[in-house]
Amino acid sequence: MVKQLMRISASLLSLATLAACSGTPQDSAAQTVRASDAARPAAISASRRTAITDAVARVAPSVVTVQTEVVQQVQVDPFEAFFGGRRSGTQTSAGLGTGFIIRADGLIVTNAHVVAGATKISVMLRDGTTYPATMVGTDETNDLAVLKVDAKNLPIAPLGDSDNLLVGEWAIAIGNPYGFQLGNSEPSVTAGVISGIGRNLVARSEGAGAYFDMIQTDASINPGNSGGPLVSADGDVVGVNSSIYSNSGGSIGLGFAIPINRARRVADDLVTHGRVRRPWIGVRLEQPRSENVRDYIARGATVAAITPGSPAEQAGIRVGDVIARSKTHTIRNRFDWDAALLDLRVDERVPLQVKRGSSEQTITVKVADLPEVSAQKVQVLKEIELVTLTPAIRAERGLRSEKGAVVFQVTDRIRQELGIQAGDVIIAINNQQITSAEAARVALDYYAGRGAIHMFCERAGTGFTTDFAIR
C-alpha cells in the first residue's frame, strides 16, 4: 500500500509538470507558487500544542534506555558432557528498561528490578549516544536504583511534588516499551489520568519491592517502561513507573508508580551513604489470624508489641494504642502504616496521632535506624557480614531463636551457593551452638578446610539447614 501511494504521488507530479509546461506564463507562475507551498512544512497550529505535548518536550530529553546483561550458571546436559561437550556453562541474558537523569553529571534513577543481578549495565540517550553505567546503589524494598555514567551537561528531569496529586488529573508515562523492537532509541509516550493515590499492592506484580502508597494510573505501562518517569501536565516528574497489575503481562490500564518524593529521598541516601537508612520505631501491629485481605484492611493499626529500648518505648507509646496518623498519612490499617514508614527519615522527629481509649493525643517519636544496622559488624570469609542477635532485633523480626548470629549482608555468590540471605539467623554450626556473630566467625574459620560444614539457621520463624565446604 505504501509503494502504491508513492507511485500515485509521482503520477500526479508528472501531470502537474505537464500542465505547467503547456499553460500560460501566469499559470506557470501560479503553479510554481503552489509547488513551493507544498514543499514548505506546514506551520504547527497552536491548537495542536497541549499541556501534554509541552510536558513531553520538557521531560523526554532526560529519559534513557537502560540495557543490562546478566550472566548465570546453567545446568549442563549430562548427555552432551559425556560426549565431550561443555562440562560447565553460563548463559547471558539481556534485559531492558527505562530511567531518567536527575543530575547533569550523569546520575540516573531506575527500578531495582531492572538492574537486578546485572553484570553489565549501559545507558542510551535519546539521540543514541551510549555510556557504560556503574551502580551507585539499590533499594530492593522500594524497588529503586541509582546509576552513574561518566558524562557532563546532560539534560535533567524536573522533579515535582507527589504529595499534592489530584485524582483525575493528567498523567503521562514516558519509557521504552519493548525497547529496540520498535526500531529506534526515541522514548514512547502514553497518556491517561491519575486513577488513585496511596495504593497498597497487597498482591505483587513485576518486581520484588514493597509496593505501598503507590500512584495508580491508566496511562499504558508495558514491559520496558519500568523505571521511566510518570509526568504531570505541568511537565514535572511525579513518579517512577514500576509495575503493572495484569494477568496477561500487558497493560490493562492498571499501572503503578513510586511517588517521586520517596524516590528523591532514596536517591539522596544512596548517593550520600551508599545505602538506604531504614526507618524504625520499634512497634509491631496486631494481625488477624485470617489470611483474607479484607480483614487486614478493616483491622486498624493497633499496637500489639513494643521493642524494649526502642524509640516507641522511649516516646511513651503503649500496647493497645491505635496509630491514626503519621505526618501527612492517614493510618487505617497495617498497609498504611508500612507505607508511612517508607517515607520517614532516620533521626527525624515525627508526630504520631494516637488513639488511646476514648482520647486522642500526639506523641513525637525520634526515628532510628534498624537495630542490626547500628550493631557491631563481624566480617566472615570476606563475603558475609554478621551481627549478634539482640532482644531488639529478635522482637523486630519476630524471631523464635534467643541467641545466634544474624546475616546482615551477603554476596550474591554466597547467597546462591550456600542458600543463605540477609536476615537469616545462624543458630548452630556442626552441632555447636552459636551465641554471637564472633562465635560464628570463629567456628567458620576453624572448620574451613576441614571437610563438610553443617549449618542450622532460622528464616522468618522457620528452621532450615545448609551443607557446604570451605576450601
C-alpha positions as CSV (number, residue, x, y, z in Angstrom):
1,M,0.0,0.0,0.0
2,V,2.8,2.4,0.8
3,K,4.5,1.7,-2.5
4,Q,1.2,2.2,-4.4
5,L,0.7,5.6,-2.7
6,M,4.2,6.7,-3.7
7,R,3.5,5.7,-7.3
8,I,0.3,7.7,-7.3
9,S,2.1,10.8,-5.9
10,A,4.7,10.5,-8.7
11,S,2.0,10.3,-11.4
12,L,0.2,13.4,-10.0
13,L,3.5,15.3,-10.0
14,S,4.1,14.4,-13.7
15,L,0.6,15.7,-14.6
16,A,1.2,18.9,-12.8
17,T,4.6,19.4,-14.5
18,L,3.0,18.8,-18.0
19,A,0.2,21.3,-17.2
20,A,2.8,23.9,-16.1
21,C,4.7,23.4,-19.4
22,S,1.7,23.7,-21.6
23,G,-0.1,26.6,-19.8
24,T,0.4,30.4,-19.9
25,P,3.3,32.1,-18.0
26,Q,0.7,33.3,-15.4
27,D,-0.5,29.7,-14.9
28,S,3.2,28.6,-14.7
29,A,4.0,31.2,-12.1
30,A,0.9,30.2,-10.1
31,Q,1.9,26.6,-10.3
32,T,5.4,27.4,-9.1
33,V,3.9,29.2,-6.1
34,R,1.7,26.2,-5.3
35,A,4.7,23.8,-5.6
36,S,6.8,25.9,-3.3
37,D,3.9,26.0,-0.8
38,A,3.7,22.2,-1.0
39,A,7.4,21.8,-0.3
40,R,7.3,24.1,2.8
41,P,6.3,22.3,6.0
42,A,3.0,23.4,7.4
43,A,3.2,25.5,10.5
44,I,2.0,23.7,13.6
45,S,-1.2,25.3,14.8
46,A,-1.5,26.4,18.4
47,S,-4.5,24.1,18.8
48,R,-2.2,21.1,18.3
49,R,0.1,22.2,21.2
50,T,-1.4,21.0,24.5
51,A,-0.2,20.6,28.1
52,I,0.7,17.0,27.2
53,T,3.0,17.9,24.2
54,D,4.6,20.7,26.3
55,A,5.2,18.3,29.2
56,V,6.7,15.6,26.9
57,A,9.0,18.2,25.3
58,R,10.2,19.2,28.8
59,V,10.9,15.7,30.1
60,A,11.6,13.4,27.2
61,P,15.3,14.6,26.6
62,S,16.2,13.3,30.1
63,V,14.7,9.8,29.5
64,V,17.2,7.0,28.8
65,T,17.1,3.3,27.9
66,V,18.8,1.0,30.4
67,Q,20.4,-2.1,28.9
68,T,21.6,-4.9,31.1
69,E,23.5,-8.2,30.8
70,V,23.0,-11.0,33.3
71,V,25.4,-14.0,33.3
72,Q,24.0,-17.1,35.0
73,Q,25.3,-20.5,35.6
74,V,23.3,-23.1,33.7
75,Q,23.0,-26.8,34.2
76,V,24.8,-28.7,31.5
77,D,23.1,-31.6,29.7
78,P,24.9,-34.8,31.1
79,F,24.5,-36.5,27.6
80,E,26.3,-33.6,26.0
81,A,29.1,-33.7,28.6
82,F,29.6,-37.4,28.2
83,F,30.4,-36.9,24.5
84,G,33.0,-34.2,25.2
85,G,30.7,-31.2,25.2
86,R,30.9,-28.4,27.7
87,R,31.0,-29.6,31.3
88,S,30.1,-26.3,32.9
89,G,28.4,-23.4,31.3
90,T,27.0,-19.9,31.6
91,Q,24.1,-18.2,29.9
92,T,24.0,-14.5,29.1
93,S,20.6,-12.8,29.0
94,A,19.8,-9.3,28.1
95,G,17.4,-7.0,29.9
96,L,16.0,-3.6,29.1
97,G,14.2,-0.9,31.0
98,T,13.9,2.9,31.3
99,G,15.5,5.5,33.5
100,F,15.7,9.3,33.8
101,I,18.5,11.7,34.5
102,I,18.3,13.6,37.8
103,R,21.7,15.3,37.8
104,A,23.6,16.8,34.9
105,D,26.8,14.9,35.7
106,G,25.1,11.5,34.9
107,L,23.1,10.4,37.9
108,I,20.1,8.3,36.8
109,V,17.1,6.8,38.6
110,T,15.5,3.5,37.5
111,N,13.9,0.4,39.2
112,A,15.9,-2.0,41.2
113,H,14.3,-4.9,39.4
114,V,15.5,-3.5,36.0
115,V,19.2,-3.9,37.1
116,A,18.8,-6.9,39.5
117,G,21.7,-9.3,39.0
118,A,23.2,-7.3,36.1
119,T,26.9,-7.9,35.4
120,K,27.0,-5.2,32.8
121,I,24.9,-2.0,32.5
122,S,24.8,0.6,29.7
123,V,22.6,3.6,29.2
124,M,21.5,5.0,25.8
125,L,20.3,8.6,25.5
126,R,17.5,9.8,23.2
127,D,20.0,10.6,20.4
128,G,21.5,7.1,20.5
129,T,24.6,8.0,22.5
130,T,25.5,5.1,24.8
131,Y,27.5,5.1,28.0
132,P,28.7,2.3,30.3
133,A,27.0,2.7,33.7
134,T,28.0,1.9,37.2
135,M,25.7,1.1,40.1
136,V,25.6,3.7,42.9
137,G,23.2,1.6,44.9
138,T,19.9,-0.2,45.0
139,D,17.0,-0.3,47.4
140,E,15.0,-3.5,46.7
141,T,12.4,-2.6,49.4
142,N,11.4,0.5,47.4
143,D,12.3,-1.1,44.0
144,L,14.6,1.8,43.2
145,A,18.2,2.0,41.9
146,V,20.6,4.8,41.1
147,L,23.1,4.6,38.3
148,K,26.0,6.8,37.2
149,V,27.5,7.5,33.8
150,D,30.7,9.5,33.1
151,A,29.2,12.5,31.3
152,K,28.5,16.2,31.8
153,N,25.8,18.7,30.9
154,L,23.2,16.1,30.4
155,P,19.5,17.2,30.3
156,I,17.9,16.6,33.7
157,A,14.3,15.8,34.5
158,P,12.4,18.4,36.5
159,L,11.2,16.7,39.7
160,G,7.8,17.7,41.1
161,D,5.9,17.1,44.3
162,S,3.9,13.8,44.7
163,D,2.2,14.9,47.9
164,N,-0.3,17.1,46.2
165,L,-1.6,15.0,43.3
166,L,-5.2,15.1,42.3
167,V,-7.2,12.0,41.3
168,G,-8.3,12.6,37.7
169,E,-5.5,15.0,36.6
170,W,-3.5,14.2,33.5
171,A,-0.7,11.6,33.8
172,I,1.9,10.9,31.1
173,A,4.1,7.8,31.1
174,I,7.4,8.0,29.2
175,G,9.5,5.0,28.5
176,N,10.8,2.3,26.2
177,P,8.1,-0.4,25.9
178,Y,9.7,-3.4,24.2
179,G,12.9,-1.4,23.7
180,F,14.6,-1.6,20.3
181,Q,12.0,-3.8,18.8
182,L,10.3,-0.5,17.9
183,G,13.3,0.4,15.8
184,N,15.0,3.4,17.5
185,S,16.0,5.0,20.8
186,E,13.2,7.5,21.0
187,P,11.0,7.0,24.1
188,S,7.3,6.3,23.7
189,V,4.6,8.4,25.3
190,T,1.2,7.3,26.7
191,A,-1.3,9.5,28.5
192,G,-4.1,8.9,31.0
193,V,-5.1,10.2,34.4
194,I,-4.1,9.7,38.0
195,S,-6.5,6.9,38.8
196,G,-5.7,6.7,42.5
197,I,-3.2,7.7,45.2
198,G,-2.0,5.9,48.3
199,R,-2.5,2.5,46.7
200,N,-1.1,-0.6,48.5
201,L,-0.4,-3.5,46.3
202,V,-1.1,-6.5,48.5
203,A,-0.7,-8.9,45.6
204,R,2.6,-8.2,44.0
205,S,3.3,-8.0,40.3
206,E,6.6,-7.3,38.4
207,G,9.5,-6.6,40.8
208,A,10.0,-7.7,44.4
209,G,9.6,-4.4,46.2
210,A,7.2,-3.3,48.9
211,Y,4.6,-1.6,46.8
212,F,2.9,0.7,49.3
213,D,1.5,4.2,48.9
214,M,1.7,3.9,45.1
215,I,0.3,6.2,42.4
216,Q,-2.2,4.4,40.2
217,T,-2.6,5.5,36.6
218,D,-4.4,4.2,33.5
219,A,-1.6,5.6,31.2
220,S,-0.4,2.4,29.5
221,I,2.7,0.9,31.1
222,N,4.2,-2.1,29.3
223,P,7.3,-4.2,29.6
224,G,10.3,-1.9,29.2
225,N,8.5,1.1,30.7
226,S,9.8,0.1,34.2
227,G,12.0,2.9,35.7
228,G,10.6,5.6,33.4
229,P,9.0,8.9,34.7
230,L,5.4,9.5,35.3
231,V,4.8,13.1,34.4
232,S,2.2,15.7,35.4
233,A,0.6,18.1,32.9
234,D,3.0,20.8,34.3
235,G,5.9,18.8,32.9
236,D,7.2,17.6,36.3
237,V,8.1,14.1,37.2
238,V,5.8,12.9,40.0
239,G,6.5,9.2,40.0
240,V,8.8,6.3,38.8
241,N,6.8,3.8,36.7
242,S,7.3,0.5,38.5
243,S,4.7,-2.2,37.9
244,I,1.6,-3.3,36.2
245,Y,-1.3,-5.3,37.6
246,S,-2.1,-7.8,34.8
247,N,-3.0,-11.4,34.3
248,S,-1.7,-11.3,30.7
249,G,1.6,-9.4,31.2
250,G,0.4,-6.5,29.1
251,S,-1.2,-3.2,30.1
252,I,-4.8,-3.3,31.1
253,G,-5.0,0.2,32.5
254,L,-3.7,-0.6,36.0
255,G,-0.2,0.9,36.2
256,F,1.6,1.9,39.4
257,A,4.4,4.4,40.0
258,I,6.6,5.1,43.1
259,P,6.0,8.6,44.4
260,I,8.8,10.9,43.4
261,N,9.2,12.3,46.9
262,R,10.1,8.9,48.1
263,A,12.4,8.3,45.1
264,R,14.2,11.5,45.9
265,R,14.8,10.5,49.5
266,V,16.1,7.1,48.5
267,A,18.4,8.6,45.8
268,D,19.8,11.0,48.4
269,D,20.5,8.2,50.8
270,L,22.2,6.0,48.2
271,V,24.4,8.9,47.0
272,T,25.3,10.1,50.5
273,H,25.5,6.9,52.5
274,G,25.8,4.2,49.8
275,R,22.7,2.5,51.2
276,V,19.2,3.4,52.3
277,R,18.8,4.1,56.0
278,R,15.7,2.0,57.0
279,P,13.4,3.9,59.4
280,W,12.5,2.1,62.6
281,I,10.5,3.0,65.7
282,G,10.0,-0.5,67.3
283,V,6.3,-1.3,67.2
284,R,4.5,-4.4,65.9
285,L,0.9,-4.2,65.0
286,E,-1.9,-6.7,65.7
287,Q,-2.5,-9.1,62.8
288,P,-5.7,-11.0,62.2
289,R,-5.5,-14.8,62.1
290,S,-7.4,-14.8,58.8
291,E,-5.4,-14.5,55.5
292,N,-8.3,-12.5,54.0
293,V,-7.0,-9.1,52.9
294,R,-10.4,-7.6,53.8
295,D,-9.8,-8.4,57.5
296,Y,-6.4,-6.6,57.4
297,I,-7.9,-3.5,55.8
298,A,-10.7,-3.3,58.5
299,R,-8.3,-4.1,61.4
300,G,-6.9,-0.7,62.1
301,A,-3.3,-0.1,63.3
302,T,-3.4,-1.4,66.8
303,V,0.0,-1.8,68.6
304,A,0.5,-5.4,69.7
305,A,4.1,-5.2,70.9
306,I,6.8,-2.7,71.6
307,T,10.5,-3.5,71.3
308,P,12.4,-2.8,74.6
309,G,14.6,0.3,74.4
310,S,13.1,1.3,71.1
311,P,12.1,4.9,70.1
312,A,8.4,3.9,70.5
313,E,9.0,2.9,74.2
314,Q,11.1,6.0,74.9
315,A,8.3,8.2,73.4
316,G,5.6,6.6,75.6
317,I,3.6,4.6,73.1
318,R,1.8,1.7,74.7
319,V,0.4,-1.7,73.7
320,G,-3.2,-1.2,72.7
321,D,-2.6,2.3,71.2
322,V,-4.1,2.8,67.8
323,I,-1.9,4.8,65.4
324,A,-4.2,7.1,63.4
325,R,-1.9,9.5,61.6
326,S,1.8,9.9,60.7
327,K,2.8,13.3,59.1
328,T,0.5,13.5,56.1
329,H,-0.5,9.8,56.1
330,T,-3.9,8.8,57.5
331,I,-3.4,5.3,59.0
332,R,-6.3,3.0,58.6
333,N,-4.6,-0.4,58.7
334,R,-1.1,-2.1,58.7
335,F,-0.6,-1.4,55.0
336,D,-1.0,2.3,55.5
337,W,1.5,2.1,58.4
338,D,4.0,0.2,56.2
339,A,3.6,3.0,53.6
340,A,4.1,5.7,56.2
341,L,7.3,4.0,57.5
342,L,8.8,4.1,54.0
343,D,8.5,7.9,54.0
344,L,10.2,8.5,57.4
345,R,13.8,9.5,57.6
346,V,16.3,8.3,60.2
347,D,16.9,10.9,63.0
348,E,13.8,13.0,62.2
349,R,11.2,13.6,64.9
350,V,7.8,12.5,63.8
351,P,4.4,13.4,65.4
352,L,2.2,10.4,65.6
353,Q,-1.5,10.8,66.3
354,V,-2.5,8.0,68.6
355,K,-5.9,6.9,69.9
356,R,-5.8,5.6,73.5
357,G,-9.1,4.5,74.8
358,S,-11.6,7.3,74.2
359,S,-9.0,10.0,73.8
360,E,-6.5,11.1,71.1
361,Q,-3.1,12.5,71.6
362,T,0.0,13.4,69.6
363,I,3.2,11.6,70.6
364,T,6.5,12.7,69.0
365,V,8.9,9.8,68.2
366,K,12.5,10.2,67.1
367,V,13.1,7.7,64.2
368,A,16.1,5.4,64.4
369,D,17.8,3.0,62.0
370,L,17.1,-0.7,62.2
371,P,18.8,-2.2,65.3
372,E,21.0,-4.5,63.2
373,V,22.3,-1.5,61.2
374,S,23.7,0.2,64.3
375,A,25.0,-3.1,65.8
376,Q,28.7,-4.0,65.5
377,K,29.5,-6.0,62.4
378,V,31.7,-9.1,62.1
379,Q,33.2,-9.9,58.7
380,V,33.4,-13.6,57.8
381,L,35.2,-15.0,54.7
382,K,35.1,-11.5,53.2
383,E,31.7,-12.3,51.8
384,I,29.4,-12.4,54.8
385,E,28.7,-9.7,57.4
386,L,27.1,-10.8,60.7
387,V,25.7,-9.1,63.8
388,T,24.9,-10.6,67.1
389,L,21.2,-11.4,67.7
390,T,19.8,-9.0,70.4
391,P,16.4,-8.7,72.0
392,A,15.6,-5.7,69.9
393,I,16.4,-7.5,66.6
394,R,14.6,-10.6,67.8
395,A,11.4,-8.6,68.6
396,E,11.6,-6.5,65.4
397,R,11.9,-9.5,63.2
398,G,9.6,-11.8,65.2
399,L,12.3,-14.5,65.6
400,R,12.0,-17.6,67.7
401,S,15.7,-18.0,68.4
402,E,17.0,-16.3,71.5
403,K,20.7,-16.4,70.5
404,G,22.6,-16.5,67.2
405,A,24.3,-14.5,64.5
406,V,22.1,-12.5,62.1
407,V,23.3,-12.3,58.5
408,F,23.4,-8.6,57.8
409,Q,24.9,-8.7,54.3
410,V,26.0,-11.5,51.9
411,T,27.3,-11.5,48.4
412,D,25.4,-12.9,45.5
413,R,27.8,-15.8,45.2
414,I,27.4,-16.9,48.8
415,R,23.6,-16.5,48.6
416,Q,23.4,-18.7,45.5
417,E,25.8,-21.4,46.7
418,L,25.0,-21.6,50.4
419,G,21.4,-20.6,50.2
420,I,21.6,-18.0,53.0
421,Q,20.4,-14.5,52.7
422,A,20.2,-11.2,54.7
423,G,18.0,-11.7,57.8
424,D,18.8,-15.3,58.3
425,V,20.0,-16.3,61.8
426,I,22.8,-18.8,62.2
427,I,21.9,-20.9,65.2
428,A,24.4,-23.8,65.1
429,I,27.5,-24.9,63.1
430,N,28.4,-28.6,63.2
431,N,26.1,-29.0,66.2
432,Q,27.9,-26.2,68.1
433,Q,25.5,-23.6,69.3
434,I,26.2,-20.1,68.0
435,T,25.7,-17.4,70.6
436,S,27.1,-14.3,68.8
437,A,28.5,-13.1,65.5
438,E,32.0,-13.5,66.8
439,A,31.3,-17.2,67.7
440,A,30.1,-17.8,64.1
441,R,33.3,-16.3,62.7
442,V,35.5,-18.4,65.0
443,A,33.6,-21.6,64.1
444,L,33.7,-21.0,60.3
445,D,37.4,-20.1,60.4
446,Y,38.1,-23.3,62.4
447,Y,36.1,-25.7,60.1
448,A,37.5,-24.1,56.9
449,G,39.5,-26.7,55.0
450,R,38.5,-29.5,57.5
451,G,35.6,-31.0,55.5
452,A,31.9,-30.5,55.3
453,I,30.1,-27.8,57.4
454,H,26.6,-28.4,58.6
455,M,24.8,-25.1,59.4
456,F,21.4,-24.8,61.1
457,C,19.6,-21.4,60.5
458,E,16.2,-19.7,61.1
459,R,14.4,-17.7,58.5
460,A,11.2,-15.9,59.5
461,G,10.4,-18.3,62.2
462,T,11.2,-21.5,60.2
463,G,14.4,-23.6,60.6
464,F,16.5,-24.9,57.7
465,T,19.9,-26.4,57.1
466,T,22.6,-25.9,54.6
467,D,25.7,-28.0,53.9
468,F,28.9,-26.8,52.3
469,A,32.7,-26.9,52.5
470,I,35.2,-24.0,52.7
471,R,38.5,-24.8,50.8
